[in-house]
C-alpha cells in the first residue's frame, strides 16, 4: 500500500480524524474535486485512515492542482 491516499472529505475533517487516531501527516493538500490527498509517514498509518473512511476513499486517479510552475 502507498503512503498517499485520496479521500472524499474536506481537509479539516481529515486532519481531525488523523489527530484523533494519533496518525501523523507527512503532507496534505485539497483536491480540485473537493476531496483531500493526504500522505502518511508509513503504510500502516495509511491503512488505519483508509479503514476509518471506508467507502469515502477515492480509488483510481484523482486530478491534483499543480504546486509548482514548470521551467519556462
C-alpha positions, 0 to 999 in steps of 0.5 A: 500500500502507498503512503498517499491516499485520496479521500472524499472529505474536506481537509479539516475533517481529515486532519481531525480524524488523523489527530484523533487516531494519533496518525501523523501527516507527512503532507496534505493538500485539497483536491480540485474535486473537493476531496483531500490527498493526504500522505502518511509517514508509513503504510500502516498509518495509511491503512488505519485512515483508509479503514476509518473512511471506508467507502469515502476513499477515492480509488483510481486517479484523482486530478491534483492542482499543480504546486509548482510552475514548470521551467519556462 
